Amino acid sequence: MSPHLSTPALTTQEGLPRYSLWQRLCSGWSRDSLIQLVLLLLGIALLIGGLLLPLLAMLQKSLQDMDGNWVGLANFRDYVLSPNLTRTIGNTLWLGVLITALVVTIAFGYAYALTRTCMPGKSLFRLVGLIPLLMPSLLPAISLVYWFGNQGVAKGLLGGESIYGPIGIVIGLGFWCFPHALMILITALGHSDARLYEASRVLGSSGWRTFVTVTLPTARYGLLSAAIAVFTLTICDFGVAKVIGGQYSVLATDIYRQVIGMQNFALGAVASVTLLLPALLSFALEHRVRSKMQEQSSTKAVHYQPKPHRVRDLLALGWCALWALLFLALVGMAVYGSLVQFWPYNLELTLDHYAFDSNSVYGWQPFTNTLQLGLYTALVGTVLVMVLAWAQEKGRHFAWLRQLLHLLAMLSLAVPGMVLGLGYIFFFNRPDSLLGNLHGTLPLMVLSCVIHYYTVGHMTAVTCLKQLPRELELVAISLRIPLWKAFWRVTLPASLPALLEIFIYLFVNAMTTTSAVIFLYSSDSVLASIAVLNMEDSGDTAAAAAMATLILLAAASVKLAQLFLSRTLLTRTQRWRQP
């Protein structure tokens, strides 16, 4: 008799097999199903703890007074009756509409030139147009101070108007939001069906009529999506308005003033709820527009190839050259200001402003903290995004859990960084909470950055997984290979381009963020973007420009490393995509 059959620990007195409670609960479930269930539950718990619970804590605080006593909607009543509220909301919405109209118009012409003309230097102009993605929003604001401030070299161009106010906010935020609209519009214009243009040519339509009846209708959802993205970024950004807004009040700076300046956390929570409402509305509209864009796409579409046209190509070149030069001038002035001895009286070049150990109370600690934050956010975020996206997309069970995970993943895009950071104060800074010791630490800031920027990475990963052949899972099942092993050996190498994109996206945004961490740092975990804000606020503009320039250089170096890997490593792992 086999020794295993006579082991008392494995049989009951009646001779029947003895199963543990875990074995009885999991009977009939495969190992792949259990792994998927665990990953889905962990992902849902992470997003609930990192997103929903802080927002609920902030909502609870908005219904309490400064001592924590329940007051209901009294705070909202006081905030609504405040004489400054109407002006603040009006300023915020007016800036959002104005900047959205300007940025989308300029970006549409720029994207049209890159996708619908044969002008030279397309790659260079596209690279210049995307430069603002690699810098904090504080850098263009500092550059505007050097250009048009009280001691600016071109302040006369403003006709006596001050740059400290709506003019500075419009220029600074327009520059910073431009690449976000540009990427959306390049995608919208780059997927047009050439058959529509051929039909228009055969019918004898003029170029302008074709533009109005074909180009604009096919790009309308891209235009709406770009407008929603720019509007959301404009009303939620904090850095530009803080540096160059002067006394011009907007909702983001109002939250900062209530919390940091007046220590009124209750009204800060009320202002955050007020800021959250238009952001949620924009998110709902953007989700609707995205579904329309997907319905509009066709697998039978023919890619449009522009033909040379001398006048059109010259006009496109002039349009892109104009804005590219303005972008380079804005970036270059900030770099130049960081190298000048004493602006504007001593213009000799020096590196003294980069000696942070001697000219700053922070030293080099903010920059090293920022590098750590970017690296940890990128590593942890990329692993979480890819694994959870795989559990959602490639699993065959637990449909309602997968839908819940997707809903939570998409919801984080609608929460402004300042609102999330304030929610983290209320949720993670409670004395009676086991998580109270996390406040002011790097791990909490890593969590906030991962949650804040989770949606874009999740969408990238899901899109990549949808493109992989379904036959990979079928072959793994037929060969009785566990799905987790197929994920490790096949899915990950095949998804390497998406992994690199997610990594660089998380790294760059964690390096440049201000609003997501403005309430979470301590003296030991201060970040470079926060140091830039404090330096500029204390009048040390040159040192602030130097620190912002270092952020730009670090982000650009990582981006160049990604491009190098894309040309070397990806050529070996992506041969299967080639026909």
ABEGO torsion letter per residue (X at the ends): XBAAAABAAABBAAGBBBBBAAAAAABGBBAAAAAAAAAAAAAAAAAAAAAAAAAAAAAAAAABBAAGBBAEAAAAAAAAABAAAAAAAAAAAAAAAAAAAAAAAAAAAAAAAAAABABBGAAAAAAAAAAAAABBAAAAAAAAAAAABAABAAAAAAGGBBABEAAAAAAAAAAAAAAAAAAAAAAAAAABBAAAAAAAAAAGBBAAAAAAAAAAAAAAAAAAAAAAAAAAAAAABAAAAAAAAEABBBAAAAAAAAAAAAGBAAAAAAAAAAAAAAAAAAAAAAAAAAAAAAAABBAABBBBBBBBBAAAAAAAAAAAAAAAAAAAAAAAAAAAAAABABOAABABBBAAAABAAAABAAEAAAAAAAAAAAAAAAAAAAAAAAAAAAAAAABABGAAAAAAAAAAAAAAAABBAAAAAAAAAAAAABAABAAAAABGBAAAAAAAAAAAAAAAAAAAAAAAAAABBAAAAAAAAAAGBBAAAAAAAAAAAAAAAAAAAAAAAAAAAAAABAAAAAAABBAAABBAAAAAAAAAAAGBAAAAAAAAAAAAAAAAAAAAAAAAAAAAAAAAAAAAABX
